[in-house]
Amino acid sequence: MSITPNEEEFPLIISVDDHILEPRDLWQNELPANLRDRGPRCVREKTKSTFKGGTLTMERDVDDGTWTDVWLFDDLVMGVNRLHAAGGMPLEWHQNLPAIYEDFRPGAYDQASRLADMDLNHQEVGINYPNTFPRFAGQGFAERPDKDLSLMCLQIYNDWMIDEWCGGAARGRLVPLTLIPLWDPVAAAAEVRRCAEKGSFALAFSENPSKLGFSSLYTGDWDVLWQACEETDTTISMHIGSSSSMPTTSPDAPLAVSMSLNAHNAQGSVCDWVYSRTLERFPSLKLAYAESQVGWMPFQYERMDGVWHESVGEVDLPNPPSTYAKERVFGCIFDDLHGLKSRDEIGMSQIIFECDFPHSNGSFPDSRRRAWELASKADLNEQEVYQLLRGNAIHVYGLERFGIAN
């Protein structure tokens, strides 16, 4: 007989990885008039998208095209597509095709509708990453040539995220996630402190800033940022793909290869955090990897410890690598049965749950059912279910600061 509680007895879910479609008029409302034609703005055009060499290209102002919401930002042109917010839509609709905001569930971009969708999904709390042009770690700001304008636009986003999207009726239910100017660690530290004063205690960072053209963790350039995170008790969240790259095998390999290998980005990132001695120098930092799953963790830490014992390379750590990850590196799951079955090796306290609304691989509106199926097959007991769906997230993100105590 299973020791797992019945589905209807499962606690309300805290999802540590959801997404928000950015307001189309946010920057046009907040930027000075002389900057609005270069700042982020959304226009509606007929476009036609085609795949060439594995790359999606978009033709604009095509008479026989499909109505598309197109984001423009300085030199950026990016069309909205169905996969930005396919959650709750029929499976046959889940395609990389042009879309306008009205094609999606209003919960993808409207606060009241999002809260209603969360109620429908047996979800109490959600942490929201960006979705369209900012991308998962704010790369869309970092790539623009005018860094003064980019910083201004990034701060407008953060203020909206904290004061509006996560404010009012959503206070304590939608939890803010800070974007930082990746091109300037000192300015990033200042933004972390500014946003912490406003009530945001998690930041979206890249799993590999070197791939974005910025300093690696081995340089020490980011230490000023980590100091700010420790001082403000800010959690570092890294979404799969936040390095603007995904693992693959060859240029002509299908997307399925990258999707099957996506945990490799988190594995490499953990190696950087440990071998750069960043986790050693900043002992209270907490890292959370969105969409990383956790089944890879036992092998990865075992391998890193083996390399350490063999004194391979120039790695100078006083303790085995796995000791720095314990209680500090957390993986977010949505379908990792193997990981849950390996929880004694991983540490049940290291595993947190995500709904990934409104993305196509999310579990809305059946997240409780998905969680129950996983928990039942892994024989999680009542305490472990609570840890997975609530307790661990409260600890990782310090959600007591939002009135979420249990």
C-alpha positions as CSV (number, residue, x, y, z in Angstrom):
1,M,0.0,0.0,0.0
2,S,1.3,3.4,-0.9
3,I,2.3,5.8,1.9
4,T,1.6,8.8,-0.4
5,P,-1.4,10.9,0.6
6,N,-4.4,11.0,-1.7
7,E,-4.3,13.7,-4.4
8,E,-7.0,15.8,-2.8
9,E,-4.9,15.9,0.4
10,F,-1.9,17.5,-1.4
11,P,-1.0,21.0,-0.1
12,L,-1.3,24.1,-2.3
13,I,1.7,24.2,-4.7
14,I,4.5,26.8,-4.7
15,S,5.9,26.9,-8.2
16,V,9.4,28.2,-8.5
17,D,9.3,28.5,-12.3
18,D,6.5,30.2,-14.1
19,H,6.6,33.0,-16.7
20,I,5.0,36.3,-17.6
21,L,4.3,37.9,-21.0
22,E,5.7,41.4,-20.5
23,P,3.1,44.3,-20.8
24,R,3.1,45.6,-24.4
25,D,2.9,49.2,-23.3
26,L,5.1,49.2,-20.2
27,W,8.2,51.0,-21.6
28,Q,6.2,53.4,-23.8
29,N,4.4,54.5,-20.7
30,E,7.4,54.8,-18.5
31,L,10.3,56.0,-20.7
32,P,10.9,59.7,-21.5
33,A,9.3,60.7,-24.7
34,N,12.6,61.2,-26.5
35,L,13.6,57.5,-25.9
36,R,10.4,55.7,-26.7
37,D,11.2,55.1,-30.3
38,R,14.3,53.2,-29.3
39,G,13.0,51.5,-26.1
40,P,10.9,48.3,-26.0
41,R,7.6,48.6,-27.9
42,C,5.2,46.1,-29.3
43,V,3.7,46.6,-32.8
44,R,1.1,44.4,-34.5
45,E,2.0,43.3,-38.1
46,K,1.3,40.5,-40.5
47,T,4.4,38.3,-40.7
48,K,5.5,35.0,-42.2
49,S,7.9,32.7,-40.4
50,T,10.0,30.1,-42.1
51,F,12.7,27.6,-40.9
52,K,16.0,27.9,-42.8
53,G,19.0,25.9,-41.7
54,G,17.4,25.1,-38.4
55,T,16.8,28.8,-37.7
56,L,13.4,30.5,-37.5
57,T,13.3,33.6,-39.7
58,M,10.5,36.1,-39.9
59,E,9.3,38.3,-42.8
60,R,7.5,41.5,-41.7
61,D,4.6,43.3,-43.3
62,V,3.6,40.4,-45.5
63,D,0.1,40.9,-47.0
64,D,-0.9,37.2,-46.7
65,G,0.9,36.8,-43.4
66,T,-0.3,36.0,-39.9
67,W,-1.1,38.8,-37.4
68,T,1.9,38.9,-35.0
69,D,2.8,41.0,-32.0
70,V,6.4,42.1,-32.8
71,W,8.8,43.4,-30.1
72,L,11.1,46.2,-31.2
73,F,14.0,47.4,-29.0
74,D,16.8,49.5,-30.5
75,D,18.3,46.9,-33.0
76,L,16.1,44.0,-31.8
77,V,13.1,42.6,-33.8
78,M,11.4,39.6,-32.3
79,G,8.0,38.2,-33.0
80,V,5.8,36.6,-30.4
81,N,5.0,33.0,-31.1
82,R,2.6,30.4,-29.7
83,L,5.3,28.6,-27.6
84,H,5.7,31.7,-25.5
85,A,2.5,30.9,-23.7
86,A,0.9,27.7,-25.0
87,G,-0.2,26.6,-21.5
88,G,-3.9,25.6,-21.3
89,M,-4.2,25.4,-25.1
90,P,-4.9,22.2,-27.1
91,L,-1.8,20.2,-27.9
92,E,-2.2,20.7,-31.6
93,W,-1.8,24.4,-31.0
94,H,1.7,24.0,-29.5
95,Q,3.7,25.0,-32.5
96,N,6.4,27.6,-33.1
97,L,4.1,29.9,-35.1
98,P,3.3,33.6,-34.9
99,A,0.9,34.8,-32.3
100,I,-0.7,37.9,-30.7
101,Y,-1.3,38.3,-27.0
102,E,-5.1,37.7,-27.4
103,D,-4.3,34.2,-28.8
104,F,-3.2,33.2,-25.3
105,R,-5.0,32.6,-22.0
106,P,-5.3,36.0,-20.3
107,G,-3.5,34.5,-17.3
108,A,-0.3,34.7,-19.4
109,Y,-0.2,38.5,-19.0
110,D,-3.1,39.7,-16.8
111,Q,-2.7,39.6,-13.0
112,A,-6.3,38.9,-12.0
113,S,-6.5,36.1,-14.6
114,R,-3.2,34.7,-13.5
115,L,-4.4,34.4,-9.9
116,A,-7.6,32.7,-11.1
117,D,-5.5,30.3,-13.2
118,M,-3.4,29.6,-10.1
119,D,-6.5,28.8,-8.1
120,L,-7.7,26.5,-10.9
121,N,-4.3,24.7,-10.8
122,H,-4.2,24.2,-7.0
123,Q,-1.3,26.6,-6.8
124,E,-0.9,29.3,-4.2
125,V,2.5,30.9,-5.1
126,G,4.5,31.4,-8.3
127,I,7.9,32.9,-9.1
128,N,7.9,34.4,-12.6
129,Y,10.7,34.6,-15.1
130,P,10.6,36.8,-18.2
131,N,9.2,35.3,-21.4
132,T,9.6,37.3,-24.6
133,F,12.5,39.6,-25.5
134,P,14.1,40.0,-22.1
135,R,14.7,36.2,-22.1
136,F,15.4,34.2,-19.0
137,A,18.3,36.2,-17.5
138,G,17.7,39.6,-19.1
139,Q,19.9,38.9,-22.1
140,G,17.6,41.0,-24.2
141,F,18.8,44.1,-22.3
142,A,22.4,43.0,-22.2
143,E,22.6,42.6,-25.9
144,R,21.6,46.2,-26.8
145,P,24.4,48.6,-27.6
146,D,23.2,51.5,-25.5
147,K,23.8,50.3,-22.0
148,D,22.4,53.5,-20.4
149,L,19.1,52.9,-22.1
150,S,19.3,49.2,-21.4
151,L,19.7,49.8,-17.6
152,M,16.8,52.3,-17.6
153,C,14.6,49.8,-19.3
154,L,15.7,47.0,-17.0
155,Q,14.9,49.0,-14.0
156,I,11.5,49.9,-15.4
157,Y,10.9,46.1,-15.7
158,N,12.0,45.4,-12.1
159,D,9.9,48.2,-10.7
160,W,6.8,46.8,-12.6
161,M,7.6,43.3,-11.5
162,I,7.8,44.3,-7.8
163,D,5.2,47.0,-7.5
164,E,2.6,46.0,-10.0
165,W,2.7,42.3,-11.1
166,C,3.6,41.1,-7.6
167,G,1.8,43.9,-5.8
168,G,-1.8,44.5,-4.7
169,A,-4.0,41.4,-4.8
170,A,-1.0,39.3,-5.8
171,R,1.1,40.2,-2.7
172,G,2.3,36.9,-1.2
173,R,1.2,34.9,-4.2
174,L,3.3,36.3,-7.1
175,V,6.9,36.5,-5.9
176,P,9.3,39.0,-7.7
177,L,12.4,38.0,-9.6
178,T,15.1,40.7,-10.2
179,L,16.9,41.2,-13.5
180,I,20.4,42.6,-13.4
181,P,22.6,44.4,-15.8
182,L,24.8,41.4,-16.8
183,W,27.3,43.7,-18.5
184,D,28.4,45.4,-15.2
185,P,28.7,43.4,-12.0
186,V,29.0,46.6,-9.9
187,A,25.8,48.0,-11.3
188,A,24.3,44.5,-10.9
189,A,25.1,44.6,-7.2
190,A,23.5,48.0,-6.8
191,E,20.4,46.8,-8.6
192,V,20.1,43.8,-6.2
193,R,20.3,46.1,-3.2
194,R,17.8,48.5,-4.7
195,C,15.3,45.8,-5.5
196,A,15.8,44.1,-2.1
197,E,14.9,47.4,-0.5
198,K,11.7,47.3,-2.6
199,G,11.0,43.7,-1.6
200,S,12.6,41.4,-4.2
201,F,15.0,38.7,-2.9
202,A,15.7,36.5,-5.9
203,L,17.6,37.3,-9.0
204,A,17.7,35.7,-12.5
205,F,21.3,35.0,-13.4
206,S,22.9,33.1,-16.3
207,E,23.9,29.5,-16.0
208,N,27.1,30.5,-18.0
209,P,27.8,34.2,-18.3
210,S,30.9,33.4,-20.4
211,K,28.8,32.2,-23.2
212,L,27.1,35.6,-23.3
213,G,30.4,37.3,-23.7
214,F,30.7,38.3,-20.0
215,S,33.2,37.4,-17.3
216,S,33.3,33.8,-16.1
217,L,33.0,32.9,-12.5
218,Y,36.7,32.1,-12.4
219,T,37.6,35.8,-12.8
220,G,36.3,36.9,-9.5
221,D,34.6,39.9,-11.3
222,W,31.2,38.7,-10.0
223,D,32.2,38.7,-6.3
224,V,30.8,42.2,-5.7
225,L,27.4,40.8,-6.8
226,W,27.6,37.7,-4.6
227,Q,28.5,39.9,-1.7
228,A,25.3,41.9,-2.3
229,C,23.3,38.7,-2.5
230,E,24.7,37.5,0.8
231,E,24.0,40.8,2.5
232,T,20.4,40.9,1.2
233,D,19.7,37.1,1.5
234,T,19.0,37.0,-2.2
235,T,18.7,33.6,-4.0
236,I,20.3,33.1,-7.3
237,S,18.0,31.5,-9.9
238,M,19.2,30.1,-13.2
239,H,16.8,29.0,-15.9
240,I,17.9,26.4,-18.4
241,G,18.9,28.2,-21.6
242,S,19.8,31.4,-19.7
243,S,23.2,31.2,-21.4
244,S,21.4,31.6,-24.7
245,S,22.6,28.2,-25.7
246,M,21.5,24.6,-25.3
247,P,23.5,21.4,-25.5
248,T,23.3,19.5,-28.7
249,T,25.4,17.1,-30.8
250,S,25.5,18.6,-34.3
251,P,24.2,21.5,-36.2
252,D,21.6,19.4,-37.9
253,A,20.4,17.5,-34.7
254,P,16.7,18.0,-34.0
255,L,15.4,20.0,-31.1
256,A,14.6,16.7,-29.3
257,V,18.4,16.2,-28.8
258,S,18.7,19.5,-26.9
259,M,15.6,18.9,-24.9
260,S,16.9,15.5,-23.9
261,L,20.2,16.9,-22.8
262,N,19.0,20.1,-21.1
263,A,20.3,19.1,-17.7
264,H,23.9,19.3,-19.0
265,N,23.8,23.1,-18.7
266,A,23.0,22.9,-15.0
267,Q,25.8,20.2,-14.6
268,G,28.4,22.5,-16.1
269,S,27.1,25.5,-14.2
270,V,27.5,23.7,-10.9
271,C,31.1,22.7,-11.8
272,D,31.8,26.4,-12.4
273,W,30.3,27.5,-9.1
274,V,32.3,24.9,-7.2
275,Y,35.6,24.9,-9.0
276,S,35.8,28.7,-9.1
277,R,35.6,28.5,-5.3
278,T,32.6,30.9,-5.4
279,L,30.5,28.7,-3.2
280,E,33.5,28.4,-0.8
281,R,34.1,32.2,-0.6
282,F,30.4,32.9,-0.2
283,P,29.1,30.3,2.2
284,S,25.5,31.5,2.5
285,L,24.6,31.7,-1.2
286,K,21.8,29.5,-2.4
287,L,21.4,28.4,-6.1
288,A,18.2,27.2,-7.8
289,Y,18.2,25.7,-11.3
290,A,14.9,26.0,-13.1
291,E,13.9,23.1,-15.4
292,S,17.2,21.3,-14.5
293,Q,15.6,18.2,-12.9
294,V,17.7,16.5,-10.2
295,G,18.4,12.9,-11.3
296,W,21.9,13.9,-12.5
297,M,23.0,15.2,-9.1
298,P,24.4,12.0,-7.4
299,F,26.6,11.1,-10.4
300,Q,27.8,14.6,-11.0
301,Y,28.8,15.1,-7.4
302,E,30.4,11.7,-7.2
303,R,32.4,12.5,-10.3
304,M,33.5,15.9,-9.0
305,D,34.6,14.3,-5.8
306,G,36.6,11.7,-7.7
307,V,38.3,14.4,-9.7
308,W,39.1,16.3,-6.5
309,H,40.6,13.2,-4.8
310,E,42.7,12.5,-7.8
311,S,44.0,16.2,-7.7
312,V,43.2,16.6,-11.4
313,G,44.1,19.9,-12.9
314,E,44.6,23.1,-10.9
315,V,41.5,22.8,-8.7
316,D,42.4,24.0,-5.1
317,L,39.5,23.2,-2.8
318,P,40.0,22.4,0.9
319,N,36.9,20.1,0.9
320,P,35.3,17.7,-1.5
321,P,33.1,19.5,-4.2
322,S,29.9,17.7,-3.0
323,T,30.1,19.4,0.4
324,Y,29.6,22.8,-1.2
325,A,26.5,21.8,-3.0
326,K,24.8,20.2,0.1
327,E,21.8,22.3,1.2
328,R,22.8,25.1,-1.2
329,V,22.2,23.8,-4.8
330,F,18.6,23.1,-5.5
331,G,17.0,21.5,-8.6
332,C,13.5,22.3,-9.9
333,I,11.5,19.3,-11.3
334,F,8.3,18.8,-13.2
335,D,8.6,15.2,-14.3
336,D,11.8,13.7,-12.8
337,L,10.6,10.4,-11.4
338,H,14.2,9.0,-11.3
339,G,15.3,12.0,-9.3
340,L,12.5,11.5,-6.7
341,K,13.4,7.9,-6.4
342,S,17.0,8.9,-5.8
343,R,16.0,11.5,-3.1
344,D,18.0,9.8,-0.3
345,E,21.2,10.3,-2.3
346,I,20.3,13.8,-3.6
347,G,18.7,15.0,-0.3
348,M,15.0,15.5,-0.3
349,S,15.6,19.1,0.9
350,Q,17.3,19.9,-2.5
351,I,14.3,19.2,-4.7
352,I,11.6,21.9,-5.5
353,F,8.6,21.8,-7.8
354,E,7.6,23.9,-10.8
355,C,4.4,24.3,-12.9
356,D,6.1,26.2,-15.7
357,F,2.9,28.1,-16.6
358,P,2.2,29.1,-19.3
359,H,4.9,27.2,-21.3
360,S,4.0,24.1,-23.4
361,N,5.8,21.6,-21.2
362,G,4.1,23.0,-18.1
363,S,1.5,21.0,-16.2
364,F,-1.4,23.5,-16.0
365,P,-4.2,22.9,-15.2
366,D,-3.2,19.5,-13.8
367,S,-0.2,20.3,-11.7
368,R,-1.5,18.6,-8.6
369,R,-2.3,15.5,-10.6
370,R,1.2,15.5,-12.1
371,A,2.7,16.0,-8.6
372,W,0.6,13.2,-7.2
373,E,1.5,10.8,-9.9
374,L,5.2,11.4,-9.4
375,A,4.9,11.2,-5.6
376,S,2.9,8.0,-5.7
377,K,5.4,6.3,-8.1
378,A,8.3,7.4,-5.9
379,D,6.4,6.5,-2.6
380,L,6.9,9.9,-1.1
381,N,5.4,10.2,2.4
382,E,3.3,13.1,3.7
383,Q,6.4,15.1,4.9
384,E,8.2,14.5,1.6
385,V,5.2,15.7,-0.4
386,Y,5.1,18.9,1.7
387,Q,8.8,19.4,1.2
388,L,8.5,19.0,-2.5
389,L,5.5,21.2,-3.1
390,R,6.0,23.9,-0.4
391,G,8.6,23.5,2.4
392,N,11.8,23.5,0.4
393,A,10.7,26.5,-1.7
394,I,9.9,28.5,1.4
395,H,13.4,27.8,2.7
396,V,15.2,28.4,-0.6
397,Y,13.5,31.7,-1.4
398,G,12.9,33.0,2.2
399,L,9.2,33.2,1.5
400,E,8.5,34.0,5.1
401,R,9.2,37.5,4.1
402,F,6.0,37.4,2.0
403,G,3.9,35.9,4.8
404,I,4.3,32.3,3.6
405,A,5.3,30.4,6.7
406,N,4.2,26.9,6.1
